Amino acid sequence: MVGGSRGLGAHLAARLGEHGWRVTATGRRPRSETHLTESTAYTQLDLAAPTAVEELSALLSSLHPRLIVYNAAAYPTAEPDLAECERVFRVNALVPHQALAGYLPHAACTCVLINSDSIYHANRHSGVYAASKAALRVLASALADRCRGSRGSAATLLLGPLADDRKEEQFERIAQRQRMSTEDVAQAFLRRANPSYVVDSLIELDACVRSVEYLVELGAHANGMLCRLDGGSAGSLL
Ligand SMILES: NC(=O)c1ccc[n+]([C@@H]2O[C@H](COP(=O)([O-])OP(=O)(O)OC[C@H]3O[C@@H](n4cnc5c(N)ncnc54)[C@H](OP(=O)(O)O)[C@@H]3O)[C@@H](O)[C@H]2O)c1
């Protein structure tokens, strides 16, 4: 679980562990500050570091995983300079591409690259992040092409707004202040965030777990696949 120290990654790590997987998670923070259960192994790894590709490649070679979930995501500061844009692109697209290109075609392994519906509706605030995720989407196709004729596969799980702790807490606060139900706050958020959303609630983390497990079950058939759990964010055509 690359980027598994908190949020969706920690949730996936816990559930996959409960379902019989032996999980190793990575993140920057020390183990004591992660949201991981005791049964999940943990390695500190900064994916923005100059040595990140070598470190991630070495970890993959030592663990020989049957499943890799690339969940890590870097979010830029409000007005990112070029160095900050490069950091975001490294973590979100370039490091996974370089490390996985060397590993996947030689391993019996499914890789699920977690992507975001931000690629469909970038604005001035989300542009750099969305562009890095769009790069990851394109590089996922390049990885899938490398996997032809091998037992490795690269699939994309593209997600919409998740029911993560941060949003749940924020909605709770607004609901109390406005004397509304949290369900109504969530619906108002979704309508305002993107008129194409056809869901009335945030996407449950367990739905992401089931989607990852589905992609693993498909094995080589999932190579090049795009699985969208995004509330219809791109509208009718895509
Ligand atoms: N949250 C949403 O609503 C939403 C919507 C659509 C798609 N997604 C996608 O879902 C995935 C998870 O999102 P999330 O909201 O759960 O993210 P998150 O809570 O911000 O967690 C991101 C993970 O990436 C790790 N990470 C960040 N920068 C890193 C770096 N330089 N080196 C190593 N690890 C790093 C973090 O660990 P440390 O902090 O320990 O470094 C953390 O474990 C992301 O790929 C995101 O694009 C999320």
The ligand as a Gaussian input file, in Angstrom:
#p B3LYP/6-31G(d) Opt

LIG

0 1
 N      -10.088000      12.239000      -0.603000
 C      -10.856000      12.303000      -1.690000
 O      -12.007000      12.785000      -1.643000
 C      -10.346000      11.761000      -2.998000
 C      -11.120000      11.909000      -4.152000
 C      -10.670000      11.356000      -5.357000
 C       -9.474000      10.659000      -5.391000
 N       -8.721000      10.547000      -4.251000
 C       -7.457000       9.807000      -4.337000
 O       -7.447000       8.829000      -3.317000
 C       -6.116000       8.650000      -2.817000
 C       -6.108000       8.839000      -1.306000
 O       -6.615000      10.103000      -0.995000
 P       -6.659000      10.575000       0.519000
 O       -7.561000      11.751000       0.558000
 O       -6.927000       9.403000       1.409000
 O       -5.171000      11.097000       0.700000
 P       -4.417000      11.489000       2.047000
 O       -5.311000      11.296000       3.232000
 O       -3.839000      12.846000       1.831000
 O       -3.275000      10.377000       2.117000
 C       -2.271000      10.364000       1.159000
 C       -1.244000       9.309000       1.490000
 O       -0.105000       9.583000       0.666000
 C        1.042000       9.686000       1.495000
 N        1.973000      10.671000       0.936000
 C        1.726000      11.954000       0.577000
 N        2.852000      12.537000       0.142000
 C        3.830000      11.598000       0.237000
 C        5.222000      11.583000      -0.043000
 N        5.884000      12.653000      -0.502000
 N        5.909000      10.440000       0.181000
 C        5.288000       9.349000       0.660000
 N        3.983000       9.279000       0.943000
 C        3.264000      10.407000       0.736000
 C        0.525000      10.119000       2.865000
 O        1.412000       9.673000       3.877000
 P        2.252000      10.697000       4.814000
 O        1.343000      11.825000       5.144000
 O        2.650000       9.826000       5.964000
 O        3.395000      11.081000       3.968000
 C       -0.789000       9.349000       2.948000
 O       -0.563000       8.033000       3.413000
 C       -5.240000       9.678000      -3.535000
 O       -4.561000       9.038000      -4.591000
 C       -6.244000      10.694000      -4.069000
 O       -5.787000      11.297000      -5.257000
 C       -9.128000      11.063000      -3.057000

